[in-house]
Amino acid sequence: MSKFWSTLFGKKNIPEAPKNEERGPHMPPSEIPVEQTFAEKFTKQGGKFIYCEQLEDAKEAFAAIIEESSSQVRELLCFDPDIAKKLDTGITLTKTNLNAKILLCSCESMVAYDGSLVVCERQLGSNKLADLPDTLIILAGTRQFAKTVSDGLKNIKLRYAENIPLNITSIKQFKTEVTADDNYMNYGNGVKEVYLLLLEDF
């Protein structure tokens, strides 16, 4: 685990990365790790980022989110029952009730360039993002970072070479106050409340 995770989440007993040597005036700037870039952009846009070292941590975080929900959660919209099984949700699952309060899913990639999450039909089914619940809980792993959306799409092609999934899109949180251009560029996507449970080695 990088020093970044240690600093961001206050973890202990993690060896520090070696300090960089002094860089000359003609050296290119040090590259910021994709994990750090993603976390900064994702949270700046309103995403809620929760690092989970173990599955038990993810279960506790999930339970806390449900408990804090303003209304009782009777059903979870979830197109991948294995995700719900991992979190031991104890809540009735549905694949059809788009009026459920929460969508529980995974993602294909976490994109450092803009803090977005690349998803496809495996997470959303055939539904438009705007038609899905306003609250999303996403379980992802530390191996799913990508520098750009293009890299995220390449990962999908490699992962599903025999059967490329449909309904590929990206989820991105926006501030309450957005410009007219932002509204135009993101028309139909819908602004979602996103909790990202980042699980080590998921």
C-alpha positions as CSV (number, residue, x, y, z in Angstrom):
1,M,0.0,0.0,0.0
2,S,1.4,3.4,-0.9
3,K,2.3,6.2,1.5
4,F,-0.7,8.0,0.1
5,W,-3.2,5.6,1.7
6,S,-1.3,5.9,5.0
7,T,-1.5,9.7,5.0
8,L,-5.1,9.9,3.8
9,F,-6.6,7.3,6.1
10,G,-4.3,7.6,9.1
11,K,-3.1,4.0,8.9
12,K,-0.1,3.0,10.9
13,N,2.8,0.6,10.6
14,I,3.2,1.1,6.8
15,P,6.7,1.8,5.7
16,E,7.2,5.2,4.1
17,A,8.1,5.4,0.4
18,P,11.7,6.5,-0.1
19,K,12.1,10.3,-0.5
20,N,12.7,11.5,-4.0
21,E,16.1,13.0,-4.7
22,E,16.3,16.7,-5.4
23,R,15.1,17.4,-8.9
24,G,17.0,19.7,-11.2
25,P,15.3,22.7,-12.9
26,H,15.1,20.8,-16.2
27,M,13.6,17.6,-14.7
28,P,9.9,16.9,-15.4
29,P,7.6,17.3,-12.4
30,S,7.0,14.3,-10.2
31,E,3.8,12.4,-11.3
32,I,1.0,12.3,-8.7
33,P,-0.2,8.7,-8.1
34,V,-3.5,7.9,-9.8
35,E,-5.0,6.9,-6.5
36,Q,-4.4,10.3,-5.0
37,T,-5.6,12.2,-8.1
38,F,-8.8,10.2,-8.2
39,A,-9.6,10.6,-4.5
40,E,-9.1,14.3,-4.7
41,K,-11.2,14.9,-7.7
42,F,-13.9,12.4,-6.7
43,T,-14.4,14.0,-3.2
44,K,-14.1,17.5,-4.6
45,Q,-17.1,16.8,-6.8
46,G,-19.1,15.5,-3.8
47,G,-18.4,11.8,-3.9
48,K,-18.1,10.1,-0.5
49,F,-14.9,8.0,-0.4
50,I,-14.5,5.2,2.2
51,Y,-11.3,3.1,2.3
52,C,-11.8,-0.4,3.6
53,E,-8.7,-2.5,4.3
54,Q,-10.7,-5.7,4.8
55,L,-14.2,-7.0,3.8
56,E,-15.3,-6.5,7.4
57,D,-14.6,-2.8,7.1
58,A,-16.7,-2.6,4.0
59,K,-19.6,-4.4,5.8
60,E,-19.4,-2.0,8.7
61,A,-19.3,1.0,6.3
62,F,-22.3,-0.3,4.3
63,A,-24.3,-0.8,7.5
64,A,-23.5,2.7,8.7
65,I,-24.7,4.2,5.4
66,I,-27.9,2.3,5.6
67,E,-28.4,3.4,9.2
68,E,-27.9,7.0,8.3
69,S,-30.4,6.8,5.4
70,S,-33.2,9.3,5.9
71,S,-35.9,6.7,5.2
72,Q,-36.1,2.9,5.9
73,V,-34.4,0.9,3.1
74,R,-36.7,-2.0,2.3
75,E,-35.1,-3.1,-1.0
76,L,-31.8,-2.7,-2.7
77,L,-31.6,-2.5,-6.5
78,C,-28.7,-4.8,-7.4
79,F,-27.9,-6.5,-10.7
80,D,-25.1,-8.5,-9.2
81,P,-26.2,-10.6,-6.2
82,D,-22.6,-11.6,-5.4
83,I,-21.9,-8.0,-4.4
84,A,-24.7,-8.0,-1.9
85,K,-23.7,-11.4,-0.6
86,K,-20.1,-10.1,0.0
87,L,-21.5,-7.3,2.1
88,D,-24.0,-9.5,3.9
89,T,-26.6,-6.8,3.4
90,G,-29.6,-8.6,4.9
91,I,-31.9,-6.5,2.7
92,T,-34.2,-7.8,0.1
93,L,-32.7,-7.5,-3.4
94,T,-34.5,-6.4,-6.6
95,K,-33.5,-6.2,-10.2
96,T,-36.7,-4.5,-11.3
97,N,-37.8,-1.9,-8.8
98,L,-36.2,1.3,-9.9
99,N,-38.0,3.1,-7.1
100,A,-35.7,1.4,-4.5
101,K,-33.9,4.0,-2.4
102,I,-30.4,2.7,-3.2
103,L,-28.5,1.0,-6.0
104,L,-25.7,-1.4,-4.9
105,C,-23.1,-2.2,-7.5
106,S,-19.5,-2.5,-8.4
107,C,-17.7,-0.5,-11.2
108,E,-15.3,-1.2,-14.0
109,S,-12.8,1.6,-13.4
110,M,-12.1,4.6,-11.2
111,V,-10.8,7.3,-13.5
112,A,-8.1,9.7,-12.1
113,Y,-8.5,12.3,-14.8
114,D,-11.9,13.5,-13.8
115,G,-12.8,11.5,-10.7
116,S,-15.5,9.5,-12.5
117,L,-16.5,5.8,-12.3
118,V,-16.9,3.8,-15.5
119,V,-19.8,1.3,-15.4
120,C,-21.7,-0.8,-17.9
121,E,-24.7,-3.1,-18.1
122,R,-23.2,-5.5,-15.5
123,Q,-23.8,-2.7,-13.0
124,L,-26.7,-0.8,-14.4
125,G,-28.6,-3.4,-16.4
126,S,-30.1,-1.8,-19.5
127,N,-31.2,1.3,-17.5
128,K,-30.2,4.9,-18.0
129,L,-28.3,6.4,-15.1
130,A,-31.0,9.1,-14.7
131,D,-33.6,6.4,-14.1
132,L,-31.8,4.7,-11.3
133,P,-32.0,5.5,-7.5
134,D,-30.5,8.8,-6.4
135,T,-28.1,7.1,-4.0
136,L,-25.5,4.7,-5.2
137,I,-23.2,2.5,-3.0
138,I,-20.3,1.2,-5.1
139,L,-17.9,-1.5,-4.0
140,A,-14.5,-1.3,-5.9
141,G,-11.0,-2.6,-5.5
142,T,-7.6,-0.9,-5.5
143,R,-6.6,-2.6,-8.7
144,Q,-9.4,-0.8,-10.7
145,F,-7.8,2.6,-11.1
146,A,-7.3,4.1,-14.5
147,K,-5.6,7.3,-15.6
148,T,-8.2,8.3,-18.2
149,V,-11.7,7.3,-19.4
150,S,-9.9,5.8,-22.5
151,D,-7.9,3.6,-20.3
152,G,-11.1,2.5,-18.5
153,L,-12.7,1.6,-21.8
154,K,-9.6,-0.4,-22.8
155,N,-9.8,-2.3,-19.5
156,I,-13.4,-3.3,-20.4
157,K,-12.3,-4.5,-23.8
158,L,-9.6,-6.6,-22.3
159,R,-11.7,-8.0,-19.5
160,Y,-14.7,-8.9,-21.7
161,A,-12.9,-9.6,-25.0
162,E,-15.3,-12.3,-25.9
163,N,-18.5,-10.4,-25.1
164,I,-18.1,-6.6,-24.8
165,P,-20.9,-5.3,-22.5
166,L,-23.4,-2.7,-23.5
167,N,-24.6,0.5,-21.7
168,I,-21.1,1.7,-21.0
169,T,-21.2,5.1,-19.2
170,S,-19.5,7.0,-16.5
171,I,-20.8,8.2,-13.1
172,K,-19.5,11.6,-12.0
173,Q,-20.6,13.7,-9.0
174,F,-21.1,17.4,-9.5
175,K,-21.3,20.3,-7.1
176,T,-24.7,21.8,-6.3
177,E,-23.8,24.9,-8.2
178,V,-22.9,24.0,-11.8
179,T,-22.4,26.2,-14.9
180,A,-24.8,26.1,-17.8
181,D,-22.1,24.3,-19.8
182,D,-21.9,21.6,-17.1
183,N,-25.6,21.2,-17.2
184,Y,-25.6,20.8,-21.0
185,M,-22.7,18.3,-21.0
186,N,-24.2,16.1,-18.4
187,Y,-27.9,16.3,-19.5
188,G,-29.6,13.0,-18.8
189,N,-26.9,11.6,-16.5
190,G,-28.6,12.7,-13.3
191,V,-26.7,13.9,-10.2
192,K,-26.2,11.0,-7.8
193,E,-25.2,10.7,-4.2
194,V,-22.3,8.2,-4.5
195,Y,-20.6,6.3,-1.7
196,L,-17.5,4.5,-2.9
197,L,-16.3,1.6,-0.7
198,L,-12.7,1.1,-1.8
199,L,-11.7,-2.4,-0.7
200,E,-8.0,-3.4,-0.7
201,D,-7.4,-6.2,-3.3
202,F,-11.1,-6.6,-4.1
